[in-house]
């Protein structure tokens, strides 16, 4: 399983946010490998979504997350005004980074 962070940017013109986890889940197809979505709101309409995906590789997981996010933004009316900024795994620092 892979955790892919998808960053979305909304218009920021409202404090009301759509139920992003439900929307993303409803837009998922079997081939996307989506298991769970976590939502982390940010400032000015920004939001980070954590997509937990089953995939054969990291590259496949990132591609699936990007396709799913783009599909949701393009086709779900509650996401009008949102756009996808990034869809990528987050590097976790380890003890080897300071060497």
C-alpha positions as a LaTeX table, in Angstrom:
\begin{tabular}{lrrr}
\hline
Residue & $x$ (\AA) & $y$ (\AA) & $z$ (\AA) \\
\hline
Unk1 & 0.00 & 0.00 & 0.00 \\
Unk2 & 1.20 & 3.48 & $-0.84$ \\
Unk3 & 0.33 & 6.86 & 0.64 \\
Unk4 & 0.16 & 9.53 & $-2.05$ \\
Unk5 & $-0.47$ & 13.16 & $-1.17$ \\
Unk6 & $-2.66$ & 15.03 & $-3.61$ \\
Unk7 & $-2.72$ & 18.79 & $-3.21$ \\
Unk8 & $-5.81$ & 20.63 & $-4.42$ \\
Unk9 & $-6.38$ & 24.34 & $-4.65$ \\
Unk10 & $-9.88$ & 25.78 & $-4.45$ \\
Unk11 & $-11.04$ & 29.29 & $-5.07$ \\
Unk12 & $-10.75$ & 30.14 & $-1.37$ \\
Unk13 & $-13.88$ & 32.25 & $-1.65$ \\
Unk14 & $-15.89$ & 30.27 & 0.88 \\
Unk15 & $-15.35$ & 28.68 & 4.26 \\
Unk16 & $-17.63$ & 25.79 & 3.29 \\
Unk17 & $-15.71$ & 22.77 & 2.06 \\
Unk18 & $-17.24$ & 19.84 & 0.21 \\
Unk19 & $-17.00$ & 16.35 & 1.72 \\
Unk20 & $-13.83$ & 15.54 & $-0.20$ \\
Unk21 & $-13.32$ & 12.03 & 1.14 \\
Unk22 & $-16.80$ & 10.98 & 0.04 \\
Unk23 & $-16.45$ & 12.71 & $-3.33$ \\
Unk24 & $-13.10$ & 11.08 & $-4.10$ \\
Unk25 & $-14.37$ & 7.68 & $-3.01$ \\
Unk26 & $-17.45$ & 8.05 & $-5.22$ \\
Unk27 & $-15.25$ & 8.87 & $-8.24$ \\
Unk28 & $-12.88$ & 5.94 & $-7.71$ \\
Unk29 & $-12.88$ & 3.03 & $-10.11$ \\
Unk30 & $-11.80$ & $-0.51$ & $-9.23$ \\
Unk31 & $-8.50$ & $-0.13$ & $-11.11$ \\
Unk32 & $-7.52$ & 2.93 & $-9.04$ \\
Unk33 & $-6.72$ & 0.77 & $-6.02$ \\
Unk34 & $-8.13$ & 3.32 & $-3.57$ \\
Unk35 & $-8.49$ & 2.02 & $-0.02$ \\
Unk36 & $-8.93$ & 5.20 & 2.04 \\
Unk37 & $-8.80$ & 9.01 & 1.79 \\
Unk38 & $-7.63$ & 11.38 & 4.55 \\
Unk39 & $-8.37$ & 15.12 & 4.28 \\
Unk40 & $-6.10$ & 17.86 & 5.65 \\
Unk41 & $-7.49$ & 21.37 & 5.04 \\
Unk42 & $-5.05$ & 24.19 & 4.50 \\
Unk43 & $-5.29$ & 27.97 & 4.17 \\
Unk44 & $-6.99$ & 29.91 & 1.37 \\
Unk45 & $-8.82$ & 27.02 & $-0.27$ \\
Unk46 & $-5.86$ & 24.63 & $-0.28$ \\
Unk47 & $-6.26$ & 21.03 & 0.85 \\
Unk48 & $-4.02$ & 17.99 & 1.00 \\
Unk49 & $-5.61$ & 14.60 & 0.47 \\
Unk50 & $-3.89$ & 11.42 & 1.57 \\
Unk51 & $-4.76$ & 8.64 & $-0.87$ \\
Unk52 & $-4.01$ & 5.16 & 0.46 \\
Unk53 & $-3.68$ & 3.01 & $-2.64$ \\
Unk54 & $-2.94$ & $-0.61$ & $-3.48$ \\
Unk55 & $-0.60$ & $-0.62$ & $-6.47$ \\
Unk56 & 2.23 & $-2.64$ & $-7.97$ \\
Unk57 & 4.72 & 0.25 & $-7.68$ \\
Unk58 & 5.12 & 3.78 & $-6.39$ \\
Unk59 & 4.94 & 5.18 & $-9.93$ \\
Unk60 & 1.66 & 3.32 & $-10.54$ \\
Unk61 & 0.24 & 4.63 & $-7.25$ \\
Unk62 & 1.19 & 8.22 & $-8.12$ \\
Unk63 & $-0.36$ & 7.86 & $-11.59$ \\
Unk64 & $-3.56$ & 6.39 & $-10.15$ \\
Unk65 & $-3.85$ & 9.17 & $-7.57$ \\
Unk66 & $-3.33$ & 11.86 & $-10.20$ \\
Unk67 & $-5.91$ & 10.32 & $-12.57$ \\
Unk68 & $-8.46$ & 9.89 & $-9.78$ \\
Unk69 & $-8.02$ & 13.45 & $-8.52$ \\
Unk70 & $-8.26$ & 14.89 & $-12.04$ \\
Unk71 & $-11.38$ & 12.78 & $-12.70$ \\
Unk72 & $-13.04$ & 14.04 & $-9.52$ \\
Unk73 & $-12.18$ & 17.69 & $-10.18$ \\
Unk74 & $-13.34$ & 17.48 & $-13.80$ \\
Unk75 & $-16.61$ & 15.65 & $-13.21$ \\
Unk76 & $-17.94$ & 16.33 & $-9.72$ \\
Unk77 & $-19.98$ & 19.55 & $-9.49$ \\
Unk78 & $-18.95$ & 20.22 & $-5.87$ \\
Unk79 & $-15.33$ & 20.51 & $-7.01$ \\
Unk80 & $-15.97$ & 23.24 & $-9.56$ \\
Unk81 & $-13.19$ & 25.79 & $-9.08$ \\
Unk82 & $-10.69$ & 23.25 & $-7.68$ \\
Unk83 & $-7.58$ & 22.15 & $-9.53$ \\
Unk84 & $-4.90$ & 19.55 & $-8.83$ \\
Unk85 & $-1.51$ & 20.99 & $-7.89$ \\
Unk86 & 0.48 & 17.81 & $-7.21$ \\
Unk87 & 0.08 & 14.06 & $-6.73$ \\
Unk88 & 3.18 & 12.44 & $-5.26$ \\
Unk89 & 4.59 & 10.37 & $-2.48$ \\
Unk90 & 6.14 & 12.39 & 0.30 \\
Unk91 & 9.75 & 11.65 & 1.11 \\
Unk92 & 10.24 & 10.84 & 4.75 \\
Unk93 & 13.59 & 11.95 & 6.16 \\
Unk94 & 15.75 & 9.25 & 7.59 \\
Unk95 & 19.01 & 9.11 & 9.50 \\
Unk96 & 20.96 & 8.81 & 6.24 \\
Unk97 & 19.97 & 12.33 & 5.09 \\
Unk98 & 22.61 & 14.02 & 7.24 \\
Unk99 & 25.49 & 11.93 & 5.93 \\
\hline
\end{tabular}
